[in-house]
Amino acid sequence: MGEVDTTFIQATEHRPKLVVVEAEDIPLINLFVLNSPNSSEPEAATIRPLISKIAEACKNWDFFQVINHGVPLECQKNLEIVARKFFALSKEEKKKVRRDEVNPLGYYDTKYTKNVRDWKEVFDLIKQNLTLFPTSHEPDDKELREYFNQWPDNPPELR
């Protein structure tokens, strides 16, 4: 199998302890309020609790399960198939759509946790091809930045 790159080796004090932990009550985020056929524009009073629940899940768990998101099962299955095709491509092919400091969308494989490189690859994209984001996390920041999806040549159905 070969040698393991040292960037993947975690310092002893940061390695997981061999303890089995049963995760209970994983946060469940219900997006029904955003996808309800009765409301074209949800009210702020309805959205605030949802935002708080997502923030709390991110802070305490780093992840959550989403239900009633409105994505059809067939679409989910197709996305998984095409994602497997993309991640099976050569590193050189995937790097053609690598994200950078200007555009955080696209392929990425060099995330670090506790100064050790994670063993994962991601492909970030957004629903709408042009999306405006604040340039900082400051509440008073009104400046916006445009982000665009980067699409690989292969597999073409990823678009």
C-alpha positions in Angstrom: 0.0 0.0 0.0 2.9 2.4 0.4 3.8 5.0 2.9 1.3 7.3 4.5 1.9 11.0 4.0 2.9 12.6 7.3 0.3 15.3 6.9 -2.3 12.7 7.6 -0.7 11.6 10.9 -2.3 13.1 14.0 -0.3 13.8 17.1 -0.8 11.2 19.8 -2.6 13.6 22.2 -5.2 14.4 19.4 -5.9 10.8 18.4 -9.3 9.4 19.3 -9.5 7.4 22.5 -10.9 3.9 21.8 -14.2 4.4 23.5 -17.6 3.5 22.1 -20.1 6.3 22.3 -23.8 5.9 21.5 -25.1 9.1 19.9 -28.6 9.9 21.0 -30.8 12.7 20.0 -29.0 13.8 16.9 -30.5 17.2 16.0 -33.3 16.9 13.5 -34.0 20.0 11.4 -37.4 20.1 9.8 -37.5 22.5 6.8 -41.2 22.1 6.2 -41.7 25.8 7.0 -39.5 26.7 4.1 -41.2 24.3 1.7 -44.8 24.7 2.8 -47.1 25.1 -0.2 -49.1 27.6 1.8 -46.4 30.2 2.2 -44.5 31.7 -0.6 -42.3 33.8 1.8 -42.0 32.5 5.4 -42.2 35.2 8.1 -39.2 36.1 10.2 -41.0 34.9 13.4 -41.2 31.4 11.8 -37.6 31.4 10.5 -35.9 32.6 13.7 -36.5 29.4 15.7 -35.3 27.3 12.7 -32.1 29.4 12.4 -31.5 29.1 16.2 -32.0 25.3 16.0 -29.5 25.0 13.1 -27.0 27.2 14.9 -27.3 25.2 18.1 -26.8 21.9 16.1 -23.7 23.3 14.4 -22.3 24.5 17.7 -23.0 21.4 19.7 -22.9 18.6 17.2 -21.1 19.9 14.0 -23.9 18.2 12.0 -27.6 17.5 11.9 -30.2 15.5 9.9 -32.6 17.4 7.7 -36.2 16.3 6.9 -38.9 17.9 4.7 -36.2 19.5 2.5 -38.2 19.1 -0.7 -35.5 17.3 -2.7 -37.1 14.3 -4.5 -35.7 10.9 -3.7 -34.9 10.3 -7.4 -32.8 13.5 -7.4 -31.0 12.4 -4.3 -30.2 9.0 -5.8 -29.0 10.5 -9.1 -26.8 13.0 -7.2 -25.1 10.2 -5.3 -24.4 8.2 -8.5 -22.9 11.3 -10.2 -20.9 12.2 -7.1 -19.4 8.8 -7.0 -18.3 9.2 -10.7 -16.8 12.6 -10.0 -14.8 11.4 -6.9 -13.5 8.4 -8.9 -11.8 10.7 -11.3 -8.0 11.3 -11.2 -6.7 13.9 -8.8 -5.6 16.0 -11.8 -9.1 16.0 -13.3 -10.8 17.0 -10.0 -8.3 19.8 -9.4 -9.4 21.5 -12.6 -12.4 22.8 -10.6 -10.5 23.4 -7.4 -11.9 26.1 -5.1 -9.6 29.0 -4.1 -9.5 32.1 -2.0 -11.6 34.0 -4.6 -14.3 31.3 -5.1 -15.1 28.9 -2.3 -17.1 26.6 -4.6 -15.7 23.6 -6.3 -13.4 20.7 -5.4 -11.4 20.7 -2.1 -9.2 18.1 -0.5 -6.9 19.9 1.9 -8.9 20.6 5.1 -7.0 20.4 8.3 -8.3 19.5 11.8 -5.9 20.1 14.7 -3.1 20.7 12.2 -3.6 17.4 10.6 -4.9 16.9 7.1 -8.4 15.4 6.9 -8.9 12.2 4.8 -11.8 13.6 2.8 -12.7 15.3 -0.5 -15.5 17.7 -1.0 -17.3 19.4 -3.9 -19.1 22.5 -2.8 -21.9 24.0 -5.0 -24.9 26.2 -4.6 -28.4 25.8 -5.8 -28.5 29.0 -7.9 -25.5 29.5 -10.1 -25.1 33.1 -9.0 -25.4 33.7 -5.3 -24.6 36.8 -3.3 -22.9 36.4 0.1 -21.7 39.0 2.6 -17.9 39.6 2.4 -17.6 39.1 6.2 -19.5 37.7 9.2 -20.0 41.2 10.7 -23.7 42.1 11.0 -23.2 45.6 9.7 -21.4 44.4 6.6 -23.5 45.3 3.5 -20.9 44.5 0.9 -21.7 41.4 -1.2 -19.6 39.0 -3.2 -20.8 36.9 -6.1 -20.1 33.2 -6.1 -20.5 30.9 -9.2 -20.5 27.1 -9.4 -17.5 25.6 -11.1 -18.5 22.6 -13.2 -16.2 19.8 -14.3 -16.1 18.5 -17.8 -16.7 15.0 -16.4 -19.1 13.7 -15.5 -21.3 16.1 -17.6 -24.4 15.1 -15.7 -23.0 16.8 -12.5 -24.4 20.0 -13.9 
